[in-house]
């Protein structure tokens, strides 16, 4: 695999290019081997050019946000890992298009979008306050919490195809269900999203956000690296409750552990490898199947070489 043409193009158009980049630094689990190339894209146009080059040169790619829902293998990723720079990204109210319409670049943090909504007296995103991902990642997996999800507010996803061509998908074509969207079944990356919120009272919005953040801090092991809730909620059950009832709170493989604070979380207590986390996941799945005949499905995406 010849990565030189991609690295040269990316550098020329203003991307930051890092060779043999440790993906442990790019994920909230803090594990994972190196990517051949890590390319930080300044904007949507750069994403289009880089994807087009990957297609021409037959280079595998992985598009990530904040790395908050990923487990990267210890051998890393062969090819290019791409992410949109969200540091200078800002949302824009689009009242001329519709009441409460807001456009947000995919690379910006979901937290910043929530604060923007609060400051502009727009309600509907309170559930997302504290979810540690980017806007694009949240749309891609239909992130949600506290009886809300991105599917409740998304109008359009602004995307790029694997060949770098722009496209816009309306909510109906995104098929946003529990922790799944049509984007997962297509080779599309999200570069921005248009959402619709409702007018609200700033103080009421702020109070709800503070309430939910307090609940997160009280119940979730935020002091340890993790990928958030590790397993999807099986129909008729709660994953954390099943794991706790099976006596698996605190169960450990290497540096990976089922959180003693919240059994739905798998944490990196220090020095965990992706292999540790994967083995723990399999052990928990086997135990819950043996006890309850329920198959737990990971919410976390496994990528790269294990």
N, C-alpha and C positions, 0 to 999 in steps of 0.2 A: 504494500500500500504506500503510494507516494503522497505524502502530506505537504510537500513543499509548495505546490501551486496554491493550495488553500491557505497556508500560513502567509504566503506573500500577498495574496489578494486581501486577506483579512487585515493585515497590517497596513496595506495601502489605503484602505477605505476607513481607517480610524478605529479599528477594533484593537482591544488588548489581547495579545496572544501569549499563552503560557504553555511551554512544552513540559511533558511529564508532570502535569499538575496533580498533586494529591487531592483526591476527591473527598477525603476526610475533612478537608477544610471548607468544602462546598456543600456539606450536608449537616443537618441538625443532629444526626446520630453520631457524627464525628468518627466515622469509620469509612473505609473504602480505599482501594488502591488508586494508582495514577491514571489519568486520561492522557492519551498521546498528545492531544491538544485541548486546551480549554480556551474558548473564544468568547470574550465579553463583547456583546454587540451594542453599539451606541444607540441604534434606532431600528425601526421597522425596515427601512430601505436597506440597511446593512444586512439584516436578517435575510432579505430576499436574495441579495448577491451571494452571501455565504452558502445558503441552501442550494442555489443554482450551481455553484462550484462543486459542492459535495455530490450533486447528481451527475455532473459531467465527469468527475474524477472517480466516481463509484466509492465514495468515502462514507462509511457508516457514521451516523450522528445521533446524539442524544440531546434533547432540549430539556433544560431544567430551570426551575425558578429559584426558590430559596433552599431547595434540597430538603424540604421539611416532610416529605412523604416518600423518601427513597431509602433503600438499602443497597449500597453499591458493593459489589464483590471485592474481596481482598486483592484480586489481581487487576482490578481497575477496568477501564473501558478502552477498547481498541478502536480508535477513530477520533472524532471531534465531539466534545461536549460544548454545547452552545447555551448561552444565557443572555437575556436582555438586561442591560444596565438600567437600574431603576432609580439611581441616586438623584438625577435631575428631573425625573419624570413627575408631572403634576396632572391631576384630574382637571377636567373642564366641564362646567355646567353648560348644557346645550338646550336651554329653555326655548330657543327659537325652533327646535325640532319637536319638543314635547315637554310638558310640565314634569319637573323632577328628573329629566334625562341628564345623565352624567357619563362622559367618556373618560376611561382610565387606561393608561398604558399598562401592558401586561407585566412589565418589569418592576413596577412600584409595589411596595409592601401593602398587603391588605389592611394592615394597621393604619397606614397613612390615609388610605381611602376612607376608612371608618371615621377618622378624625376630620377629614374634609367634609364628609356628610354631616357630622355633628355641627361643625362650624358654619355650615350653610343651612342649618335647620332642616335637614332632610332625614327622615326616619325610614327604617327598613333594613339597615345593615348592622344593627346593634349586636345580633347574634354572632357576627364575624369578628368582633373586637377581641383580640387575643389569639386568634388563629395565626400561627407563625409562618405564613406563606406569602407568596406574591399573588397579585391579582390574577395573572395568567394561570398559575398553578391551581388556584382556587376554582376558577372556571373549568379548567381541564378535568378536574375530578369531582366537580360539584360539591365542594367543601361545605360543611355545615356544622351547626351545633345549636343546642338549646331551642329545638323545634324550628329552626330556620336553615335555609341553604341558599347557595348562589342561584339555583334555579328559580327561586322566588322573585329575583330582581333582574336577571339578565334579559336584555332585549336582543342584542346581537353580539356575536363573537367575531372580531376582526382577526383573520388568520393568514398564514402563508402555507402553500402546499409544499410537498417535498422537493418540488422543482423551483420553489421560490416565488411562485405566482400568488398575488394577493387574492383573497376572497372574503366574503362576509356571509356568515351563517346566522339566520334568525333563530330565535329560541326554539321554535317548533322543530327545526332540523338538528338541534343539538341533543334532543332526546335526553334531557337531564333527569336522571333518576337517582336513587340512593347511591352516592359515591361512584357514579358512572355517567359518562356522556358519550355521544357519538364520536367526539374527538379522539377518544381512546381507540376507536376502531379504524381511524383514518390516519394517514401520515400528514397531519396538520399540526402547526404550532400556533398558539394564540399570541398575537402581538398587541391586542387591545380589546376592550369590552365596553359596550354601551349598556348601562343599567338604568332602571327607572325606580326612583324612590318617591316618597310622599312628603309633603310639607309637615313639619313637626315642631315641637317646642324644644329649643336647645337644651334647657335644663333637664327636661324629662329624658331626652336622648342621652345626655351625659350621665344621669343617674342610673339608667338601665345599663349602660356600658360599664360603669363602675361596679354595679352589682354583679354582672357576669364575670368580670375580671376577678373579683374577690372570690367568687365560687371556683374559678379555675385555680387560683392560687391555693385555696384551702384543700381542694380535692385532688389536684394533679401534681405529679412529681416534677415540677418545672425546674428544680435545681439540678437535674441530671439531663445529659443529652438523650434525646429520644426522637421518635418520629410521630409523636402524638398517639392517638388511639391506634393500636397495632392491628386489630382485627375488625372487620365489618360486623355490624349487628346482625346476628342470624334471626330469621323470621320467628317471632314469638319469644325471643330471649334477649338478654344483654350479655355480650361477650365477657365483660369484666365480672359479672355475677357468676357465670358458669365457671370461670377460671378460679375465682375465690372459693366457690363451693367445692371445687375439686382439691382444695388445699394447696394450690400452687402459688399463692402470694409468697414472694421471696425466693421462688425457685430460681436457681442460678446455673448457668453454663458459662464457664470462663468468666469474662468480665460483663456478661449480659445477665440481666435479672428481670423477672416479673416484679414490677414495682410493689413494694409493701404498702404504699399509699393508695394506689389505684391499680387493681389487677388487670385492667384493660391496657395498661402501658407496659412496654418493654423498654428498659433503660440501659444505658451504658454506664456502669458504675465506675468505670476506669479501666482502660486497656482492653476493652472488648474488641473482638474482630467481627467481621461480617459473618464468618463461619460460626462463631459463638451464637450470634443472634439468630441465624438461620436454624441451627441445631435446636435452640430453645423453642423457636416457633414450631418446629416439627414435633418436639416433645409435647408441647401444650396441645397441639392439634390432635395428636394420638390419644392423649389422656382424656380430652373432652369427648372424642368419638367413642372411646371405650366406656366412659361413664354415662354419656347422655345420647349417644348416636346422633350427635350434631357435629357437622363439619364446619369448623371455623375457617373463614376465608380472609387472608390478609388484606388489609386496606393499603398497606405499604407496598410500593412497587419494588420488585427485585430487578436490578439492572447490572450489566457488566459481567465480568468473569469471576466465578466463585471457586 
